[in-house]
């Protein structure tokens, strides 16, 4: 029997959290800047792929199936663009859960409110752009294009670390839903530091 969507989602988020924690370790470590960046880019690219797989799992959770042509894919760009072409609007939204205001509780009779964090959001195109830029770190530096590793790092290093931090903020705590079925995830719970995923019974505007 295959795992339930919530269990699959949690497993993906645990892997993403481990990779992002390792990226943070690399960012603050000493040693060869290019080697650290190259390794961080490898894990960042896998994080984006994990996010794309998470969109498939959330689709499974909401629609009770995964698009047949997406099941065997691993390329994040192909997965995300494939969902867009099918008009399947499922994508993480950086969010927090808080107690409802008095007027929210009176109007909607809710026990919790999901509130979006606009400054941490990424669009599909921005995430795909990151994925494409991460890819250039996975090849040896072409001596006919760039003089060497130091020059490559000088041109692309700052952008890499900025985008990896943006990627962490994007997925650190988020809401994802389709057709009223949703997950809320925190990578690092404030109480015990664990990665957690909750299945929500009703949708909210995140």
Buried (B, 14 or more C-beta within 10 A) or exposed (E): EEEEBBEBBBBBBBBBBBBBBEBBEBBEEEEEBBEBBBBBBBBBBBBBBBBBBBBBBBBBBBBEEBBEEBEEBEEBBBBBBBBBEEEBEBBBBBBBBEEBEEEBBEEEEBEBBBBBBEEBBBEBEEBBBBBEBBEEBEEEBEEEEBEEBBEBBBEBBEEBBEBBBBBBBBBBBBBBBBBEBBBBBBBBEEEEEEBBBBEBEEBBEB
